[in-house]
Amino acid sequence: MTDDEIKKLVDYLNRNENRIIKDIGRQYKKSLDALISRLSQIYVKGGKDQLNFSDVARTNDIAKLENFVLQQADKLQTENRRSILGLLVSIYIYSFDTQKSAIETEVKKALGFDFWLKNSHDAEIIHIMQGKSDKQIKRLLMALEKNDIEGLKLTPALERNRRMIIQDIKQAIERGFIEKKGYTSMAKGIQGAFDMGLNRATAIARTEGHRVRETASYDSAMNADFQGIKMQKFWMNMGDERVRHRPGANHVSMEGQTRDVNEPFDLGWGIQAQYPGMSGDAANDIRCRCIARYKIVGIDPSLKQGKRGGITVE
């Protein structure tokens, strides 16, 4: 891809990420408002601004409130998953198709006639998902799981966030009543727990969005390589002060590292990755912004359709 195409790809990811993050923020605010309303009812019922643990335990209000927390956490996980999944589907399709189109354009220049790549099986499944209803997407997700498309497996990350939200809010509630905090102080503690959950959900959306973009570009390059277009890849960072540069995660030093498309990058310290965001190491993957760029280094002679001589595109 050209620099302009790379910029458009990054801009597309950023625009869609920001839209989904706003959507997730609205989901969290709605759940927070509902929980704060329940908390207010408990204080009104107790008839005073400071309630202790025994006050709310005796009336079973704390158990009811914590059960409501569970319900809201489950709801948030479902809504977050739907929003982020929609983001990932659109990013995968855009990234796969952009990389595919760039490859086809270069091959056309080399061969002198139009050349079209077939989509991979995984790409076909994900293309089908776009614009489908939630029920249809759920069925298609089963196919994705069977085909092991890692970029669209959100459940583990969101489940961890759900558990942490429940733990943080329960601790804020129980500690608040034990310390006989007033309503305002309790509400601030609960909001702080929600804010941490929102920050984690935001990190998940950004990390997974980047990873799926890179997954799709890699899948597209591998798909071309399988069809006779020999591909190489090289690592590109964003070239600014935010590029991570520390022991165990030095992406400054990764700039320009080149590999055949099916060979992993070497990040040092025994860490490898087929493309940025996919090393399995949190220090290298979370909020990574690096890009794997791909280039054609050869075309199978059988694709020349009678042209004379071998073709190599540098």
N, C-alpha and C positions, 0 to 999 in steps of 0.2 A: 504494500500500500504506500501511496505517496504521503508526504507530510500533511497535505491538506486533508486527505482521507483519514489519517490518524487523528487529526484535530477534530474532524466531524464526529468520529467515533467516540472520542473522549467527551466532547460536548453533549452528544446524545445520552451517554451514560449519566453525566452530571445532571442534565435537565430532568431526566426520568427519576433519578435517585432523589433529587430535591422534592419532586412532586409526591413521591411515595412517602418520604420522611415527614412531609407536612400531613399527609393522610394518617400516618401512624401517630403523630402528635395529637391529632384530633381524637383518635381512638383512646389514647391515654388520658386526655383531659376529660372525656366523657366518663370513663371508669372512675377517675379520681373524684369528679363531682358527685357521682353516685355514692361512693364510699364516704365522702365527707358529709353528705346528706344523712346517711345512716348514723354516722357518728354524732351529728347534731341532734338527731332524735333521741339518742341515748342520754345526752346531757340534759336535754329538755325534760325527759322522763325522770331523770335523777333529781331535778329541781335545784341543781347547784353547778357552779362552774368547775369545781374540782371533785372528781370521783376517784375512789381508790379501787384496787383490784377486787376486793371483797364485795363492794357495791355492785359491780357489774357481773361478777361471777354468781352472786346469789340469785340474780334475776335471769341468769343464763344469757345476758346480752352479749358478753364477750364471745361466747361460743357461736352465737348467731352472726356476730360481726365477722368473726374469722371464717365462718362458712361462706359469707358473702364475698370475702376476699378471694376464696377459692374459685367461686363462680366468675368473678371479674377477671382473675388471672387466666382461667380457661377461655373466657371470651376474647381476651386480648390475644392469646396465642393463636386462636382461630382466625381472628381478623388480621393480625400481623402476617400470618402465613399466606392468607389470600392476597394481601396487598403486595408482599414481597415476591410471591410466586408470579404474579402478573408482571411485575418489573423484570424478573429473570427471564420469563418467556419472551418478552419484547426485546430485551437486550440480546438474548441468544440469537434470535432470528435476524436482527439487524446486523450483529457482528458477523455471523456466519455468512450472510448474503453479501455484506460489504467485502469481506475477504475473498469470497468466491468470485465476485464481479471483478475485483482487482486482478486476480489470477487469470481469469478469462481474457481480460483486456490485454495483458502482457503476452499471453500465448497467441492471441490473434495477431499481434504485431510481429511475433516471431515466425508464425506459420504463413501469414498472409491471407488467412481466411477465418471465418467465424468458428469459434470453438466453444462448446458448452459442456460444463461439468454436471454430472448427475449428483443429486443430493445424497448424503449418507442416510442410512436408515434412521439413526437418531434424529438427524435434522428434520426428516420428514415427519416424525412423531411430534416434535416440538412445533413445527409449522402448523400442524393440525390443531394444536392447543389454542392458538391465537383466536380470540373472539368467541371461544366456546363458553358455555354456562359452567357454573361451579360444579354441577353434577357431572357434566361431561369431562371436565378437567380432572376430577377425582378418579374417574375410570382411566383416563390417559396416564395419570400419575403412576398407576399400577404398572403400566407398560414401561414407564421411565425407570421405575425401581428395578424391574426385571432386566432392563438393558444397562443398568448401572451408570446412568448419567449423573456423575457426582455433582455437577454444578447446580442441580435442582433439588438436592436433598437438604431441606431446611429444618426438618423436624428435630434433630439433635440439638442444634444451637438454640432454637426457640424453646425447646423443653427445658434446657438449662436456665434460660432467662425466666421462664415461668416459675421454676422452683425457687430461684433467687428472689423474685418479686414477692412470692408468698412468704418466704423466710424474712425478708426485710420488713415487710408491712406488719407481719405478726409480731416481730420484735419491737417495732415502733409502738404498736398498740399496747402490748403487754408491759413494756418498760414505762410507757406513759401513765398507765393506770397504777402500776406499782409505785411510781414516783409522785402520784397524785398531781399530774400536770393538768393545767386548764385546757379548755376546748381549743383555744387558739394555738397553744404549744403542741397539742396532740395533732392538730390538722397540719401544722408545719412539718412534723415528723413524718407523717404519712405522705405528704407531698414530696419530701426528700427521697423516700423509698420509691415513689413512682418516677421521680426524675432519674434515679439511677437505672431503673428498668427501661425507661425511654432511651437513655444514652446507650444502653446495651443493644436495644433493638435497632437504633440508628447505626451502630457499629456493624451489626449483622447485615443490615441492608447494604451498607457501603462495601463491606468486605465481600459479600456474596455477589453483589452486582459486578464488582471488578473481576472476581473469579470466574463468573459465567461469561463475561466478555472475553476473557482470555481463553476459557474453555472452548467457546464457539470459534474463535479465530484459529486456535490449534486444531480443532476438529475439521475445520474447513481446509486448512493446509494439509492435514493428513489425508483428507478425502481426495484432494488433488494429487498428492503423492501416490496414492493407491491407484489412481487412474493414469499414471504415467508421467506426471509433471513433478520432477524431482525438486524438492523444496529444502531450503535451509532456514534457520531462524537465528535471530540475534537479540540480545537483551537490551532494552532501552529504558533508562529511568527518566524522570521528569526534569532533571537538570536544575533543580532549585534547592534552596536551603532545607526543604522538608524531606529530601531523600534521606532515608535512614543510613547512618554511617557509624556503626558501633560493632564491637566484637560479637560475633554470632549472627549478625544481620547487617551486612555491609553491601548495600545496593549501589553505592557509588562505584565500588570496584567491579560490579557486574556489568557496567556499561560496555556494550560492544561484544560481550562474550558470544561466540558463534558456535552453533551445533547443527548437525543434520536434524531434520524435523522430528525424527523418532528417538533422538538421543537427549537425555536430560541435561539441564544446565547444572553446573557445579557451583553452589553457593558457599562452599568452604565449610569447615567444621563438621564434615560428614553429611551435609545436607544437600539434597538434590531436588530438582523440580523440572517437570516437563515445560512449565511456563509459569510466569509470576502468579503468586497467590495460591500455588498448589504444592508447596513443599511439605505441608503437614506440620510445620513449625510455626507456632503463633507469632513469635518475634519477627518472622519474615513475612507472614501472610496477612495479619490483621491490618486493615487500612492501607495495604500496599497499593501503589498507583502505577507501578512499572508496567511496561508493555513488551510483549514478544513481537518483533516484526519479522516478516517472512519474505523470502526472495526465491525466485525460480533460478535453479542452477543447471537444469537440464531438462530435455523433453524426449520422451521415448520415440525412437525413430519410426515406430509403427504408426504414430499419430501424424506423420508428415503427409500422408495421403499422396504419395508419389513425388513429393519434393526431393530435390537432390541434395546430398550432403547432410551431415549431422548438424543439429542446432543446439547451441548452448547459449543461454541468456544469463549474463552476469548482472 
